[in-house]
Amino acid sequence: MPIPQRTGVISRALLRDNAYRSIRDAIVDGTLQPGERLNDAELAQWLGVSRTPVREALTRLEEAGLVLTKPGRYTMVSPLDVQAARAAQTVTAAMHELAVREAVPRLSAAEITAMRAANTRFAAALEADDVDAAIASDDEFHGVAVTAAGNPALCTVLEQFTPVLRRLERLRFASVSGRGSVALHDRIIDLCEAGDAESAATAARDNWLSLDPGADFGLPDEALGT
């Protein structure tokens, strides 16, 4: 298994959560590819921790749908599963709809400005074919409403299901179809600024439902689930 060329990248505090996030991010950003076998000893060496938090992290990642385990045989990065992605998409869209509905009455002018600035950076990143910057800006954009909503339960659900979609978003933002998200974001911002919570919430839901889990984006067959 090829592993990232970094060592000791994780602190000793909160080893379990940090190991989970580090491996999750490596799966989401494509460092660890769909179908790639995972070796807990190699992952532990990369992260600079013992194998115990790595094994616990892999169990959580399996529950999140990012890792597939066959006891006694293998642990690997899950192929992109269309059915699982659609399930995650439905939940994620509903959570962002709720976040915007709850956030609109609380949004300040500064937060609206922050949303516009994030979308400007998002558009520039897409134009430059900088997928990492596009993902970061997209997170910033949606994060304004999620933070303003002030709903911890909502954040917990998004923490579980968003990573499944992030792998597909990276592929979308690397394609021409990703450009359409800029206009969808602009509509959400305009409705938030107008104080139309219901329409803004619907627009946020539609934005997340616009991602097509069934699109293969030119992926090889081995990257796709059956």
Solvent accessible surface area in square Angstrom, and as a share of the most:
residue,aa,sasa,rsa
1,M,64,0.29
2,P,107,0.67
3,I,39,0.20
4,P,22,0.14
5,Q,170,0.76
6,R,138,0.50
7,T,105,0.61
8,G,55,0.53
9,V,59,0.34
10,I,21,0.10
11,S,66,0.43
12,R,171,0.62
13,A,64,0.50
14,L,132,0.66
15,L,49,0.24
16,R,137,0.50
17,D,49,0.25
18,N,39,0.20
19,A,0,0.00
20,Y,7,0.03
21,R,99,0.36
22,S,31,0.20
23,I,0,0.00
24,R,33,0.12
25,D,68,0.35
26,A,6,0.05
27,I,2,0.01
28,V,17,0.10
29,D,63,0.32
30,G,25,0.24
31,T,65,0.38
32,L,0,0.00
33,Q,98,0.44
34,P,26,0.16
35,G,29,0.28
36,E,27,0.12
37,R,137,0.50
38,L,13,0.06
39,N,68,0.35
40,D,27,0.14
41,A,43,0.34
42,E,54,0.24
43,L,0,0.00
44,A,8,0.06
45,Q,121,0.54
46,W,3,0.01
47,L,0,0.00
48,G,26,0.25
49,V,14,0.08
50,S,66,0.43
51,R,108,0.39
52,T,79,0.46
53,P,10,0.06
54,V,0,0.00
55,R,122,0.45
56,E,60,0.27
57,A,0,0.00
58,L,17,0.08
59,T,75,0.43
60,R,80,0.29
61,L,0,0.00
62,E,72,0.32
63,E,128,0.57
64,A,14,0.11
65,G,34,0.32
66,L,0,0.00
67,V,3,0.02
68,L,76,0.38
69,T,44,0.26
70,K,93,0.40
71,P,116,0.73
72,G,91,0.88
73,R,172,0.63
74,Y,54,0.20
75,T,27,0.16
76,M,29,0.13
77,V,0,0.00
78,S,12,0.08
79,P,25,0.16
80,L,14,0.07
81,D,58,0.30
82,V,52,0.30
83,Q,147,0.65
84,A,44,0.34
85,A,4,0.03
86,R,123,0.45
87,A,59,0.46
88,A,3,0.02
89,Q,13,0.06
90,T,87,0.51
91,V,48,0.28
92,T,0,0.00
93,A,2,0.01
94,A,44,0.34
95,M,39,0.17
96,H,11,0.05
97,E,27,0.12
98,L,55,0.27
99,A,0,0.00
100,V,7,0.04
101,R,77,0.28
102,E,54,0.24
103,A,0,0.00
104,V,12,0.07
105,P,107,0.68
106,R,144,0.53
107,L,27,0.13
108,S,53,0.34
109,A,86,0.66
110,A,75,0.58
111,E,52,0.23
112,I,13,0.07
113,T,86,0.50
114,A,43,0.34
115,M,2,0.01
116,R,88,0.32
117,A,38,0.30
118,A,1,0.01
119,N,4,0.02
120,T,93,0.54
121,R,117,0.43
122,F,0,0.00
123,A,34,0.26
124,A,60,0.46
125,A,7,0.05
126,L,2,0.01
127,E,138,0.62
128,A,74,0.57
129,D,96,0.50
130,D,64,0.33
131,V,28,0.16
132,D,89,0.46
133,A,36,0.28
134,A,0,0.00
135,I,19,0.10
136,A,50,0.39
137,S,6,0.04
138,D,2,0.01
139,D,64,0.33
140,E,80,0.36
141,F,3,0.01
142,H,15,0.07
143,G,27,0.26
144,V,24,0.14
145,A,4,0.03
146,V,20,0.12
147,T,108,0.63
148,A,14,0.11
149,A,2,0.02
150,G,54,0.52
151,N,37,0.19
152,P,105,0.66
153,A,69,0.54
154,L,3,0.01
155,C,58,0.35
156,T,94,0.54
157,V,44,0.25
158,L,16,0.08
159,E,67,0.30
160,Q,80,0.35
161,F,59,0.25
162,T,22,0.13
163,P,8,0.05
164,V,17,0.10
165,L,0,0.00
166,R,18,0.07
167,R,18,0.06
168,L,7,0.03
169,E,13,0.06
170,R,43,0.16
171,L,47,0.23
172,R,27,0.10
173,F,4,0.02
174,A,64,0.50
175,S,35,0.23
176,V,126,0.73
177,S,64,0.41
178,G,0,0.00
179,R,83,0.30
180,G,38,0.37
181,S,3,0.02
182,V,34,0.19
183,A,69,0.53
184,L,57,0.28
185,H,1,0.00
186,D,59,0.30
187,R,136,0.50
188,I,3,0.01
189,I,0,0.00
190,D,74,0.38
191,L,27,0.13
192,C,6,0.04
193,E,105,0.47
194,A,82,0.64
195,G,49,0.48
196,D,56,0.29
197,A,23,0.18
198,E,100,0.45
199,S,39,0.25
200,A,0,0.00
201,A,0,0.00
202,T,49,0.28
203,A,10,0.08
204,A,1,0.01
205,R,82,0.30
206,D,65,0.34
207,N,10,0.05
208,W,7,0.02
209,L,82,0.41
210,S,48,0.31
211,L,5,0.03
212,D,73,0.38
213,P,10,0.06
214,G,40,0.38
215,A,33,0.26
216,D,77,0.40
217,F,58,0.24
218,G,70,0.68
219,L,37,0.18
220,P,71,0.45
221,D,123,0.64
222,E,126,0.56
223,A,7,0.05
224,L,50,0.25
225,G,28,0.27
226,T,184,1.07
